[in-house]
């Protein structure tokens, strides 16, 4: 058996030269692995005489133990160096200024849409959606608008050059086309709300060419006006988070019969509008029983199914609850306005902990 001292010196030199844990493991396998240099020496013991084994055996065991110790020491050294290097790259300079807080905020329109969705979801409504560009049938004809109705004139409606189903396409003037799409594609019972952008050719302090609506639709057997009144009274109490006195006045809409507008009691104190008190009345929602012609136009039998519908202006509800004086500011992209009227980014309206 060759000189074990020379072998030990050679392997220890390779251990010392290892630059990382992977290189060190390669040295370990080459020396002490199943086919390593020391392991092959251990196999030679079987070919030796008993006298030779008495000398070679302890020497090989001592060599293996010495190499194990050298490898363990080198491994600890490399691990400590690796940890130090990682800590150096992950060090945080606490003298640096803190990162600024996010300045984003939830727009009041989005906030009110979420609040309304939470209230109506608690009543069993689901949210339905539809496109902003609509057909004449879905926007007017199916909703019982006669051919000469003023809403079909260009001074009220944005018509497009493109056509859908053989008639000029329109930017929807209300979210009611979503109700038509739902009735055409779904069998009763139906209980939905439709929220989104709508467009009309109008602009002043309380009107904008683009605004937002939430409309509701219930179609079922045995639905009556009492259900409609109870639904809306429950909604305004939950939305304004107080008891609100309401009244219903007869009105006219082509798509409902009978039709009504619901008013809430309010008073004005300076520039503030206080809902639920005072001696004045303000209209907040149009509503009524779905016209039999609308039900018939959607392929349903009005003698079997009845329903009610209602429509809120989201922007106006936001103004009433949160005190914005001018509707045009909603779309002015003024960061100062949004920082004042906006809501926290993680605001999640719900009825358990409060809407706002």
C-alpha positions as CSV (number, residue, x, y, z in Angstrom):
1,X,0.0,0.0,0.0
2,X,1.5,3.3,-1.0
3,X,2.3,6.0,1.4
4,X,-1.0,7.2,3.0
5,X,0.6,10.5,4.1
6,X,1.1,11.6,0.5
7,X,-2.5,10.7,-0.3
8,X,-3.8,12.6,2.7
9,X,-1.8,15.7,1.8
10,X,-3.1,15.6,-1.8
11,X,-6.8,15.3,-0.7
12,X,-6.4,18.0,2.0
13,X,-4.9,20.3,-0.6
14,X,-8.0,19.8,-2.8
15,X,-10.3,20.4,0.2
16,X,-8.6,23.6,0.9
17,X,-8.8,24.7,-2.7
18,X,-12.6,24.2,-3.0
19,X,-14.2,27.6,-3.7
20,X,-17.8,26.6,-3.0
21,X,-20.0,23.8,-1.5
22,X,-20.4,22.1,-4.9
23,X,-16.7,21.9,-5.5
24,X,-16.2,20.6,-1.9
25,X,-18.7,17.9,-2.4
26,X,-17.0,16.8,-5.6
27,X,-13.7,16.4,-3.6
28,X,-15.6,14.4,-0.9
29,X,-17.1,12.0,-3.5
30,X,-13.7,11.5,-5.2
31,X,-12.0,10.7,-1.9
32,X,-14.6,9.0,0.3
33,X,-17.4,8.1,-2.1
34,X,-18.2,4.5,-3.0
35,X,-15.5,4.5,-5.7
36,X,-13.3,7.1,-4.0
37,X,-9.6,6.8,-3.5
38,X,-9.8,6.0,0.2
39,X,-12.7,3.6,-0.3
40,X,-10.7,1.7,-2.9
41,X,-7.8,1.4,-0.4
42,X,-10.2,0.0,2.2
43,X,-11.1,-2.8,-0.3
44,X,-7.5,-3.8,-0.5
45,X,-7.6,-4.9,3.2
46,X,-9.2,-8.2,2.2
47,X,-6.2,-9.2,0.1
48,X,-3.7,-8.5,2.9
49,X,-2.4,-11.0,5.5
50,X,-3.6,-10.6,9.1
51,X,-0.4,-9.0,10.1
52,X,-0.6,-6.3,7.3
53,X,-4.3,-5.6,8.2
54,X,-3.4,-4.9,11.8
55,X,-1.2,-2.0,10.5
56,X,-3.1,-0.8,7.4
57,X,-6.6,-1.0,8.9
58,X,-6.1,1.6,11.7
59,X,-4.1,3.8,9.3
60,X,-6.9,3.9,6.8
61,X,-9.6,4.5,9.5
62,X,-7.4,7.4,10.8
63,X,-7.1,8.8,7.3
64,X,-10.9,8.7,6.7
65,X,-11.6,10.3,10.0
66,X,-9.0,13.1,9.3
67,X,-10.5,13.7,5.9
68,X,-14.1,13.8,7.3
69,X,-13.0,16.4,9.8
70,X,-11.3,18.5,7.2
71,X,-14.3,18.4,4.9
72,X,-16.7,19.3,7.8
73,X,-14.5,22.3,8.7
74,X,-14.3,23.5,5.2
75,X,-18.0,23.1,4.7
76,X,-18.7,25.2,7.8
77,X,-16.3,27.8,6.5
78,X,-18.0,28.0,3.0
79,X,-21.5,28.1,4.5
80,X,-20.5,31.0,6.8
81,X,-19.0,32.9,3.8
82,X,-22.1,32.2,1.7
83,X,-24.4,33.5,4.5
84,X,-22.3,36.6,4.9
85,X,-22.4,37.3,1.2
86,X,-26.2,36.9,1.1
87,X,-26.7,39.1,4.2
88,X,-24.5,41.8,2.5
89,X,-26.8,41.8,-0.5
90,X,-30.0,41.9,1.5
91,X,-28.9,44.6,3.9
92,X,-31.3,47.5,4.3
93,X,-30.1,51.0,4.8
94,X,-32.4,52.3,7.6
95,X,-31.2,55.8,7.0
96,X,-32.9,56.0,3.6
97,X,-36.3,57.8,3.5
98,X,-39.3,55.6,3.8
99,X,-41.2,54.9,0.6
100,X,-44.2,57.2,0.1
101,X,-47.6,55.8,0.8
102,X,-49.7,55.0,-2.3
103,X,-51.8,58.0,-3.4
104,X,-54.4,56.1,-5.3
105,X,-58.1,56.2,-4.3
106,X,-61.4,54.6,-5.2
107,X,-63.5,56.9,-7.3
108,X,-66.9,57.8,-5.7
109,X,-68.7,56.3,-8.7
110,X,-67.0,53.0,-8.2
111,X,-67.6,53.1,-4.5
112,X,-71.3,53.7,-4.9
113,X,-71.6,50.9,-7.5
114,X,-70.0,48.6,-5.0
115,X,-72.3,49.8,-2.2
116,X,-75.4,49.3,-4.4
117,X,-74.1,45.8,-5.4
118,X,-73.7,44.8,-1.8
119,X,-77.2,45.9,-0.9
120,X,-79.0,44.3,-3.8
121,X,-76.9,41.1,-3.5
122,X,-78.3,40.8,0.0
123,X,-81.8,40.9,-1.5
124,X,-80.9,38.0,-3.9
125,X,-80.0,40.1,-7.0
126,X,-77.1,39.1,-9.3
127,X,-75.1,41.5,-11.6
128,X,-75.7,41.3,-15.3
129,X,-73.6,43.1,-18.0
130,X,-73.9,44.2,-21.6
131,X,-72.1,46.2,-24.3
132,X,-72.1,50.0,-24.4
133,X,-72.9,49.9,-28.2
134,X,-76.4,48.6,-28.7
135,X,-78.9,47.7,-31.4
136,X,-82.0,49.8,-32.0
137,X,-84.1,46.9,-31.0
138,X,-82.5,46.3,-27.6
139,X,-82.3,50.1,-26.8
140,X,-85.7,51.2,-28.1
141,X,-88.0,48.8,-29.9
142,X,-88.0,46.0,-27.3
143,X,-88.6,48.5,-24.6
144,X,-91.8,49.8,-26.2
145,X,-90.5,53.0,-27.6
146,X,-92.7,53.9,-30.6
147,X,-91.0,55.0,-33.9
148,X,-91.6,58.7,-33.4
149,X,-90.6,58.9,-29.7
150,X,-88.4,61.9,-28.9
151,X,-85.7,59.6,-27.3
152,X,-85.0,58.4,-30.8
153,X,-83.9,61.9,-32.0
154,X,-80.3,62.9,-32.4
155,X,-80.7,65.7,-29.8
156,X,-81.1,63.0,-27.1
157,X,-79.2,59.9,-28.5
158,X,-75.8,59.3,-29.9
159,X,-76.3,57.4,-33.2
160,X,-73.4,55.8,-35.0
161,X,-72.6,55.4,-38.7
162,X,-72.2,51.6,-38.3
163,X,-75.3,49.5,-38.3
164,X,-76.4,46.5,-36.2
165,X,-79.3,44.3,-37.4
166,X,-80.0,46.7,-40.2
167,X,-80.4,49.9,-38.2
168,X,-77.9,52.5,-36.9
169,X,-76.1,51.4,-33.8
170,X,-76.5,53.6,-30.7
171,X,-74.5,54.3,-27.6
172,X,-76.9,52.9,-25.1
173,X,-79.0,55.6,-23.4
174,X,-79.7,53.4,-20.4
175,X,-78.7,50.0,-19.0
176,X,-82.2,48.7,-19.9
177,X,-80.8,46.8,-22.9
178,X,-79.2,44.5,-20.4
179,X,-82.6,43.6,-19.1
180,X,-83.7,42.8,-22.7
181,X,-80.7,40.6,-23.3
182,X,-81.3,38.8,-20.0
183,X,-85.0,38.1,-20.7
184,X,-84.1,36.9,-24.2
185,X,-81.5,34.5,-22.9
186,X,-82.8,33.3,-19.6
187,X,-86.0,31.8,-18.4
188,X,-87.8,33.3,-15.3
189,X,-87.4,33.7,-12.4
190,X,-85.1,36.6,-13.1
191,X,-83.6,39.0,-10.5
192,X,-80.8,41.1,-11.8
193,X,-79.2,44.5,-11.5
194,X,-77.3,46.1,-14.5
195,X,-74.6,48.7,-13.7
196,X,-72.5,50.7,-16.2
197,X,-71.9,53.6,-18.4
198,X,-74.8,55.2,-20.4
199,X,-74.8,58.1,-22.9
200,X,-77.1,61.0,-23.7
201,X,-76.6,64.2,-25.6
202,X,-76.8,66.5,-22.6
203,X,-74.4,68.5,-20.5
204,X,-74.8,70.9,-17.5
205,X,-74.2,71.0,-13.8
206,X,-76.4,68.0,-13.1
207,X,-76.1,66.2,-16.5
208,X,-73.1,64.8,-18.5
209,X,-72.9,63.2,-21.9
210,X,-71.7,60.0,-20.2
211,X,-73.1,58.9,-16.8
212,X,-73.7,55.8,-14.8
213,X,-76.8,53.8,-14.0
214,X,-77.9,50.9,-11.9
215,X,-81.1,49.3,-13.1
216,X,-82.9,46.4,-11.5
217,X,-85.3,43.8,-13.0
218,X,-87.5,41.1,-11.4
219,X,-89.6,38.8,-13.6
220,X,-91.6,36.0,-11.9
221,X,-95.1,34.8,-11.4
222,X,-97.2,36.8,-9.0
223,X,-94.9,39.8,-8.8
224,X,-96.7,43.0,-7.9
225,X,-96.3,46.7,-7.0
226,X,-95.9,46.0,-3.3
227,X,-92.8,44.0,-4.0
228,X,-91.3,46.9,-6.0
229,X,-92.1,49.4,-3.2
230,X,-90.7,47.2,-0.5
231,X,-87.5,46.6,-2.5
232,X,-86.8,50.3,-3.1
233,X,-87.7,51.4,0.4
234,X,-85.3,48.8,1.9
235,X,-82.6,49.9,-0.5
236,X,-82.7,53.7,0.3
237,X,-82.7,52.9,4.0
238,X,-79.6,50.7,3.6
239,X,-77.8,53.1,1.2
240,X,-78.2,56.3,3.2
241,X,-77.8,54.2,6.4
242,X,-80.7,55.8,8.2
243,X,-84.5,55.8,8.2
244,X,-85.7,57.6,5.1
245,X,-89.3,58.7,4.4
246,X,-90.3,58.1,0.8
247,X,-93.3,58.7,-1.4
248,X,-94.3,57.3,-4.8
249,X,-95.8,59.5,-7.6
250,X,-97.4,58.4,-10.8
251,X,-95.2,58.9,-13.9
252,X,-94.8,57.6,-17.4
253,X,-92.2,55.4,-19.0
254,X,-92.7,53.6,-22.2
255,X,-91.4,50.3,-20.7
256,X,-93.4,50.2,-17.5
257,X,-97.1,50.3,-16.7
258,X,-98.0,51.5,-14.2
259,X,-95.0,53.7,-13.7
260,X,-93.8,55.8,-10.8
261,X,-91.0,58.0,-9.4
262,X,-89.9,57.6,-5.8
263,X,-89.0,60.7,-3.8
264,X,-87.1,61.0,-0.6
265,X,-87.6,63.6,2.1
266,X,-84.7,66.1,2.5
267,X,-83.7,69.5,3.5
268,X,-80.9,71.9,2.4
269,X,-78.7,73.5,5.1
270,X,-76.3,75.8,3.3
271,X,-74.6,73.8,0.6
272,X,-75.4,70.5,2.4
273,X,-78.3,68.2,1.5
274,X,-79.6,66.1,4.4
275,X,-81.6,63.1,3.3
276,X,-84.3,61.8,5.6
277,X,-85.4,65.0,7.2
278,X,-87.0,68.3,6.3
279,X,-90.1,69.2,4.3
280,X,-88.9,68.9,0.7
281,X,-89.0,66.0,-1.6
282,X,-86.4,64.8,-4.2
283,X,-86.8,62.2,-6.9
284,X,-84.1,59.5,-6.8
285,X,-85.4,56.6,-8.9
286,X,-87.9,55.8,-11.7
287,X,-89.7,52.5,-11.5
288,X,-92.8,50.6,-12.4
289,X,-94.3,47.2,-13.4
290,X,-92.7,45.9,-16.6
291,X,-95.0,46.7,-19.6
292,X,-96.7,43.6,-21.1
293,X,-95.4,44.6,-24.5
294,X,-91.8,44.4,-23.2
295,X,-92.4,41.0,-21.7
296,X,-94.0,39.9,-25.0
297,X,-91.2,41.3,-27.1
298,X,-88.8,39.1,-25.2
299,X,-90.7,35.9,-26.0
300,X,-92.5,35.6,-22.6
301,X,-96.2,35.4,-21.9
302,X,-97.4,38.5,-20.0
303,X,-100.4,36.6,-18.8
304,X,-98.1,34.2,-17.0
305,X,-95.2,36.4,-16.0
306,X,-95.1,39.9,-14.4
307,X,-92.2,41.9,-13.1
308,X,-90.9,45.2,-12.0
309,X,-88.0,47.4,-13.0
310,X,-86.2,50.5,-11.6
311,X,-83.3,52.7,-12.5
312,X,-81.0,54.8,-10.4
313,X,-78.5,57.5,-11.5
314,X,-75.3,56.4,-9.7
315,X,-73.6,59.8,-10.1
316,X,-76.6,61.5,-8.5
317,X,-76.7,59.1,-5.6
318,X,-73.0,59.8,-5.0
319,X,-73.6,63.5,-5.0
320,X,-76.5,63.2,-2.5
321,X,-74.7,60.9,-0.1
322,X,-71.2,62.4,-0.2
323,X,-71.9,66.1,-0.9
324,X,-70.3,66.7,-4.4
325,X,-71.8,70.0,-5.7
326,X,-71.0,69.6,-9.4
327,X,-71.4,66.4,-11.5
328,X,-68.9,67.6,-14.1
329,X,-66.1,67.3,-11.5
330,X,-66.6,63.5,-11.6
331,X,-64.9,63.5,-15.0
332,X,-62.4,66.3,-14.7
333,X,-59.5,64.1,-13.8
334,X,-58.4,66.4,-11.0
335,X,-56.2,64.5,-8.5
336,X,-57.0,67.0,-5.8
337,X,-60.7,66.3,-6.1
338,X,-60.1,62.6,-6.0
339,X,-57.9,62.8,-3.0
340,X,-60.6,64.7,-1.2
341,X,-63.7,62.6,-2.2
342,X,-61.9,59.3,-3.0
343,X,-62.1,56.2,-0.8
344,X,-59.3,54.0,0.6
345,X,-58.0,51.5,-2.0
346,X,-58.9,48.5,0.2
347,X,-62.4,49.7,0.9
348,X,-64.8,46.8,0.6
349,X,-68.5,47.9,1.2
350,X,-70.6,45.3,3.0
351,X,-73.7,45.4,5.2
352,X,-72.0,43.7,8.2
353,X,-69.4,46.4,8.9
354,X,-71.0,49.4,7.1
355,X,-71.1,50.5,3.5
356,X,-68.8,53.6,3.7
